[in-house]
């Protein structure tokens, strides 16, 4: 009975939409925002669509401002973030530039961040070096970092001053240590 009611509701919605036969020269911004909202955060940040028009740039900014969570381990953009751990000097500059775009466009809005050690180390390079009190992730409340030999390495080139400008509102830090089968010899 429940399934037939859903089917009937869907059929009624289809009938209503077909029956109205409304033509529309331009899609409303809300519809475009919903469509654009299905695109992954990294794609939105790096595609360059904001140069299409000022109106479309505003739509992209609105969609990006709603993103509160970025997960480089299990999220939609995990393949992009996995490339950060691969050492390739030629492509490293391109990846770093893309990551910098992502951080610049998303960092003001993120409250939850999940990263592997290599991506975290790379992001620390983007911490503002000024003493004006600006933070890389001003609203970050939950941070989850994955460490281990398959997660890339943490860098020691970052000063404590830079680390202090990463964020200021953290309520939770979670560390996950991943060990691979090759790691067993390191555990005593």
ABEGO torsion letter per residue (X at the ends): XAAAAAAAAAAAAAAAAAAAGBBBABBBAAAAAAAAAABBAAAAAAAGAAAABAAAAAAAAAAAAABABBBAAABAAAAAAAAAABBBAAAAAAAAAAAAAAAAAAAAABABBBBBAAAAAAAAAABBABAAGBBABAABABBBBBBEAAAEBBBAABBAAAAAAABAABABBBBBBBBBAAAAAABX
